[in-house]
């Protein structure tokens, strides 16, 4: 008997028992769907992590003030709030140090700038619109990787003159002005900061590109707080009279000239140079650095991929349960069709023909269920991606794997019922009622 005839008969048998076939396939649909959905979401999260690290590192490192005992000044922020900031002006990174770096390491880096966390507040008359102000030097927008959409960054005149100009996110414009167009350039907005009302002129607009789907997925989205960049020299003007602005957050970011630069060695040389020249007599502080290798995102992504694969494997256990269900139904089918098997054997069908027919029925059950499961899993992954604004889609590998596993489950769990049907004695089968 030809293969096409076996397939036609298998489909006819399955269609004749629609409800039973659907319930049998349900296990495959859920199992394959779970594996496809988990692997797809895992791939999406991995890609998000890699892209986030690429945006964040951007071939750069950060110089910072650290205590001599190895504790970074940033990690002492809470203590500074509780007990006051004992870091003197001489302890902080200043313009003279940055100029010294420019002179000493001329040609070894592309850009250098600094930033400082200044204050937080809210847009005037819009108390629910939270604002966080960060001060930048003229080069700060470049070294902080601010993704400019339109307008300009700060000039030296803006910084030196303490001009109340600001670079704002596109989303803030939609909230404050009801639009995000370039017409907002040159407009002003009022902000309440530490009990003061400060008026800023918008000179630049940047893209809110950092709201990662991973961040949203784990419920730590801070997108309701709008990051506003201003000249760092406004630090003192925006602080309250009884507040000491903690400038241990001041950092210097350096971009290498190209990806082949050994930035970690350069970071070590710069921190050692500043420490020897400006902190030699300082018993409390020195300069250290933070450097994130370009492949850090890949390493974290690999870990997450391994976790995703482990979860997918656990979800794949349901395929074993589905296979047992297929075997059970096929054994029931063999019992119900014993007389049919006897008639077919009496008409010349061989054991191989009977075996092949039941194997094909089992495989068709699993493959159809697996294909529906792939669609179901892809739909779930798509909805998750839509909810958290991630690019989530099943990979070709996961679809091929799902199809292959479906075939193997059908063959493995269909073999015993098929063998049992093939071994039936035709005389006994014909007598079966």
Legacy VTK file of the C-alpha trace (Angstrom):
# vtk DataFile Version 3.0
C-alpha trace
ASCII
DATASET POLYDATA
POINTS 433 float
0.000 0.000 0.000
1.320 3.424 -0.923
2.268 5.997 1.706
-0.321 8.469 0.389
-3.045 5.864 0.919
-1.864 5.312 4.504
-1.982 9.048 5.182
-5.469 9.344 3.647
-6.779 6.493 5.782
-5.119 7.941 8.890
-6.795 11.319 8.364
-10.154 9.615 7.728
-9.850 7.714 11.001
-8.943 10.850 12.973
-11.729 12.929 11.406
-14.251 10.183 12.230
-13.459 10.792 15.932
-13.059 14.582 15.951
-13.577 15.280 19.649
-11.274 12.460 20.752
-8.591 13.586 18.318
-8.826 17.213 19.496
-8.585 16.239 23.170
-5.604 14.008 22.407
-3.846 16.812 20.525
-4.482 19.261 23.372
-1.504 17.963 25.323
0.787 18.510 22.327
-0.660 21.979 21.726
-0.022 23.077 25.314
3.422 21.443 25.525
4.774 22.742 22.229
3.106 26.132 22.765
4.764 26.497 26.178
8.211 25.615 24.817
7.887 27.986 21.835
6.517 30.843 23.960
9.211 30.520 26.653
12.076 30.225 24.171
10.745 33.167 22.138
10.371 35.426 25.172
13.802 34.284 26.388
15.373 35.240 23.046
13.602 38.603 23.157
14.873 39.347 26.657
18.401 38.254 25.707
18.400 40.604 22.708
17.084 43.446 24.899
19.863 42.864 27.435
22.543 42.847 24.736
21.175 46.024 23.129
20.879 47.762 26.506
24.497 46.987 27.317
25.628 48.170 23.903
23.799 51.456 24.446
25.055 51.769 28.004
28.726 50.934 27.596
29.308 52.545 24.215
33.051 51.921 24.415
33.417 54.071 27.524
34.443 53.997 31.174
33.718 56.147 34.220
36.156 57.800 36.611
34.814 58.450 40.109
35.791 59.450 43.611
36.254 56.480 45.954
37.310 56.135 49.554
40.772 54.847 50.360
39.309 51.801 52.102
37.837 50.652 48.800
34.250 51.856 49.317
33.014 53.988 46.414
31.617 57.436 47.203
28.434 56.512 45.349
27.752 53.588 47.680
28.066 55.992 50.595
25.187 58.143 49.329
22.662 56.930 51.927
25.174 57.514 54.739
25.777 61.007 53.374
22.045 61.731 53.535
21.812 60.477 57.131
24.982 61.960 58.569
25.874 64.731 56.170
28.394 64.900 53.372
31.931 65.279 54.737
33.460 65.342 51.265
35.208 68.682 50.919
35.376 70.639 47.682
39.007 69.572 47.210
37.886 65.922 47.236
35.585 66.251 44.269
36.421 65.900 40.592
36.667 69.390 39.145
37.361 71.203 35.874
41.081 71.485 36.637
41.362 67.689 36.832
39.508 67.230 33.566
41.787 69.732 31.832
44.812 67.898 33.247
43.502 64.676 31.728
43.026 66.394 28.360
46.636 67.558 28.414
48.226 64.392 29.782
46.286 61.921 27.616
45.814 64.028 24.506
44.939 61.864 21.481
44.156 58.760 23.509
40.424 59.373 23.828
37.675 60.951 21.765
35.540 62.803 24.333
35.526 63.558 28.031
32.826 65.125 30.159
31.233 64.936 33.570
27.798 64.712 35.091
26.297 65.294 38.521
22.926 64.374 39.983
21.492 67.734 41.030
17.928 67.566 42.300
14.429 66.292 41.677
11.121 68.111 41.409
7.989 68.323 39.323
6.671 70.338 36.428
4.870 73.465 37.626
1.089 72.884 37.877
1.639 69.199 37.009
2.591 67.616 40.316
2.246 64.098 38.953
4.950 64.856 36.369
8.147 63.984 38.231
11.430 65.452 37.020
14.991 64.405 37.779
17.726 66.937 36.970
21.235 65.903 35.962
23.963 68.442 35.344
26.322 68.014 32.388
29.434 69.670 31.100
29.548 70.853 27.487
30.708 67.381 26.394
28.455 65.586 28.860
25.612 64.860 26.430
28.016 62.933 24.198
29.717 60.989 26.976
26.375 60.197 28.657
25.118 58.842 25.302
22.070 61.116 25.251
20.257 60.134 22.001
19.551 63.602 20.562
16.594 63.930 18.190
16.797 67.645 17.497
18.272 70.851 18.838
21.746 71.105 20.339
23.780 70.176 23.378
25.246 72.615 25.886
27.950 75.048 24.859
30.778 76.311 27.053
28.897 79.630 27.316
25.818 77.789 28.637
27.912 76.103 31.308
30.080 79.040 32.325
27.149 81.496 32.208
24.889 79.182 34.250
22.174 79.538 31.662
18.853 77.937 32.533
18.646 75.823 29.420
17.574 72.203 29.265
17.651 69.083 27.113
14.364 67.256 27.645
12.951 63.841 26.651
10.398 63.592 23.874
7.853 62.036 26.254
8.008 65.082 28.540
7.004 67.354 25.666
3.915 65.237 25.036
2.925 65.598 28.689
3.728 69.301 29.070
2.953 70.732 25.622
0.815 67.964 24.138
3.248 67.499 21.267
6.783 66.281 20.620
7.606 68.285 17.511
10.618 70.500 16.941
8.376 73.514 17.564
9.078 72.968 21.276
12.658 74.155 20.752
13.017 77.616 22.256
9.913 77.260 24.430
10.071 77.516 28.193
8.679 75.418 31.023
8.492 75.948 34.769
9.721 73.423 37.300
9.304 73.356 41.066
12.619 72.326 42.610
13.231 72.425 46.363
10.484 74.981 46.900
11.710 77.211 44.070
10.136 77.799 40.670
12.788 77.699 37.962
12.128 78.541 34.318
14.093 76.633 31.682
14.415 77.161 27.940
14.392 74.002 25.821
17.423 73.772 23.528
17.431 70.050 22.783
15.119 67.048 22.578
16.256 63.487 23.088
14.639 60.112 22.517
13.234 58.011 25.358
15.021 54.946 24.061
16.000 53.411 27.338
12.655 52.088 28.577
13.653 48.499 28.141
11.068 45.754 27.826
13.052 43.781 30.401
12.737 46.660 32.872
8.971 46.818 32.291
8.601 43.057 32.556
10.145 42.979 36.030
8.075 45.907 37.252
10.874 48.443 37.779
9.951 50.876 35.041
10.841 54.430 36.019
9.614 56.018 32.802
7.146 58.223 34.715
10.128 60.224 35.966
11.450 62.454 33.203
15.232 62.927 33.083
16.064 66.588 32.415
19.641 67.594 31.539
20.888 71.055 32.522
24.336 72.720 32.799
26.089 71.266 35.849
26.940 74.791 37.080
23.264 75.202 38.092
23.989 72.732 40.906
24.173 75.379 43.644
21.307 77.504 42.297
18.844 74.603 42.326
19.698 73.326 45.811
17.622 74.379 48.805
19.263 76.680 51.336
19.586 73.912 53.941
20.563 71.177 51.545
24.051 70.006 50.731
24.125 68.693 47.187
25.929 65.378 47.255
28.376 65.623 44.415
30.023 62.284 45.048
27.915 61.280 42.064
30.110 63.397 39.811
31.592 61.161 37.137
33.827 61.467 34.154
33.100 59.334 31.112
35.661 58.833 28.429
34.998 57.491 24.960
37.799 55.652 23.223
38.854 56.635 19.725
37.965 53.212 18.355
36.871 49.764 19.468
40.438 48.421 19.414
41.581 50.739 22.218
42.384 48.982 25.488
40.027 51.149 27.525
40.583 49.313 30.785
44.308 50.074 30.695
43.537 53.697 29.800
41.054 53.904 32.697
43.644 52.525 35.113
46.290 54.987 33.836
43.915 57.958 34.177
42.751 57.043 37.684
46.354 56.468 38.823
47.412 59.805 37.284
44.645 61.784 39.026
45.272 60.016 42.326
49.039 60.689 42.229
48.683 64.316 41.150
45.601 65.524 43.039
45.060 63.000 45.867
48.604 62.176 46.994
48.067 63.893 50.365
44.404 62.935 50.671
44.018 60.297 53.388
40.315 59.654 52.701
39.761 59.599 48.951
41.294 58.540 45.675
40.138 58.130 42.065
38.908 54.769 40.814
37.114 53.680 37.689
34.198 51.596 36.441
34.600 49.779 33.162
32.064 47.433 31.601
33.568 45.255 28.848
31.643 45.386 25.556
30.778 41.675 25.799
29.212 41.930 29.285
25.749 42.050 27.796
26.517 38.887 25.847
27.617 37.108 29.023
24.440 38.067 30.887
22.411 37.237 27.796
24.057 33.807 27.664
23.156 33.190 31.299
19.562 34.203 30.662
19.463 32.017 27.546
20.630 29.062 29.651
17.917 29.767 32.218
15.338 30.083 29.444
16.500 26.781 27.962
16.224 25.092 31.362
12.670 26.384 31.831
11.782 25.297 28.297
13.117 21.825 29.076
10.943 21.628 32.180
7.951 22.800 30.122
8.858 20.114 27.591
8.073 17.448 30.192
4.430 18.086 29.315
5.236 16.602 25.892
5.912 13.276 27.606
2.483 13.493 29.231
0.992 14.326 25.830
2.797 11.320 24.324
1.348 9.021 26.973
-2.081 10.385 26.058
-1.428 9.596 22.401
-0.354 6.045 23.284
-3.477 5.548 25.381
-5.814 6.733 22.615
-4.015 4.632 19.998
-4.407 1.518 22.210
-8.109 2.290 22.502
-8.250 2.713 18.722
-6.553 -0.675 18.202
-9.139 -2.336 20.467
-12.055 -0.621 18.694
-10.754 -1.509 15.227
-9.675 -5.106 15.901
-12.280 -6.498 13.506
-11.234 -3.953 10.832
-7.626 -5.091 11.239
-8.699 -8.720 10.801
-10.605 -7.890 7.583
-7.649 -5.962 6.169
-5.279 -8.831 6.926
-7.737 -11.295 5.343
-7.685 -9.136 2.200
-3.895 -9.261 1.989
-2.612 -6.422 4.228
0.749 -7.300 5.771
1.869 -6.713 9.347
4.056 -3.917 8.001
1.032 -2.208 6.423
-0.915 -2.331 9.700
2.092 -1.150 11.695
2.716 1.736 9.300
-0.929 2.854 9.343
-1.081 3.193 13.149
2.347 4.834 13.335
1.218 7.410 10.729
-1.972 8.094 12.706
0.048 8.717 15.873
2.525 10.965 14.037
-0.289 12.957 12.377
-1.931 13.495 15.783
1.320 14.804 17.221
2.393 16.880 14.198
-0.986 18.615 13.805
-1.026 19.276 17.550
2.563 20.516 17.357
1.801 22.887 14.467
-1.170 24.351 16.321
1.085 24.594 19.395
3.682 26.595 17.438
0.995 29.070 16.353
-0.357 29.232 19.909
3.123 29.766 21.391
3.992 32.412 18.798
0.751 34.252 19.581
1.466 34.196 23.319
5.025 35.445 22.684
3.706 38.190 20.391
1.239 39.369 23.041
3.990 39.409 25.688
6.203 41.425 23.340
3.327 43.803 22.605
2.659 44.280 26.308
6.271 45.030 27.208
7.303 46.662 23.908
9.884 44.026 22.985
10.685 42.344 19.700
9.571 38.798 20.509
9.196 36.168 17.822
9.858 32.427 17.572
13.182 31.520 16.040
13.432 29.170 13.078
15.338 26.771 15.330
12.531 26.607 17.898
9.933 25.907 15.166
12.071 23.161 13.631
12.715 21.707 17.083
8.987 21.737 17.893
8.171 19.989 14.613
10.942 17.413 15.105
9.928 16.696 18.707
6.302 16.232 17.589
7.366 13.628 15.010
9.592 11.817 17.530
6.848 11.763 20.178
4.427 10.345 17.606
6.864 7.623 16.535
7.990 6.754 20.067
4.567 6.595 21.687
2.868 5.162 18.620
5.251 2.240 18.228
3.758 0.013 20.929
0.089 0.391 19.818
1.160 -0.091 16.175
3.131 -3.240 17.050
0.229 -4.584 19.034
-2.128 -4.022 16.078
0.327 -5.607 13.611
0.714 -8.751 15.749
-3.009 -9.462 15.993
-3.981 -12.888 14.662
-6.356 -12.356 11.693
-8.684 -15.247 12.759
-8.999 -13.919 16.335
-9.422 -10.382 15.007
-12.284 -11.431 12.704
-14.067 -13.129 15.621
-13.794 -9.971 17.746
-17.136 -8.281 18.485
LINES 1 434
433 0 1 2 3 4 5 6 7 8 9 10 11 12 13 14 15 16 17 18 19 20 21 22 23 24 25 26 27 28 29 30 31 32 33 34 35 36 37 38 39 40 41 42 43 44 45 46 47 48 49 50 51 52 53 54 55 56 57 58 59 60 61 62 63 64 65 66 67 68 69 70 71 72 73 74 75 76 77 78 79 80 81 82 83 84 85 86 87 88 89 90 91 92 93 94 95 96 97 98 99 100 101 102 103 104 105 106 107 108 109 110 111 112 113 114 115 116 117 118 119 120 121 122 123 124 125 126 127 128 129 130 131 132 133 134 135 136 137 138 139 140 141 142 143 144 145 146 147 148 149 150 151 152 153 154 155 156 157 158 159 160 161 162 163 164 165 166 167 168 169 170 171 172 173 174 175 176 177 178 179 180 181 182 183 184 185 186 187 188 189 190 191 192 193 194 195 196 197 198 199 200 201 202 203 204 205 206 207 208 209 210 211 212 213 214 215 216 217 218 219 220 221 222 223 224 225 226 227 228 229 230 231 232 233 234 235 236 237 238 239 240 241 242 243 244 245 246 247 248 249 250 251 252 253 254 255 256 257 258 259 260 261 262 263 264 265 266 267 268 269 270 271 272 273 274 275 276 277 278 279 280 281 282 283 284 285 286 287 288 289 290 291 292 293 294 295 296 297 298 299 300 301 302 303 304 305 306 307 308 309 310 311 312 313 314 315 316 317 318 319 320 321 322 323 324 325 326 327 328 329 330 331 332 333 334 335 336 337 338 339 340 341 342 343 344 345 346 347 348 349 350 351 352 353 354 355 356 357 358 359 360 361 362 363 364 365 366 367 368 369 370 371 372 373 374 375 376 377 378 379 380 381 382 383 384 385 386 387 388 389 390 391 392 393 394 395 396 397 398 399 400 401 402 403 404 405 406 407 408 409 410 411 412 413 414 415 416 417 418 419 420 421 422 423 424 425 426 427 428 429 430 431 432
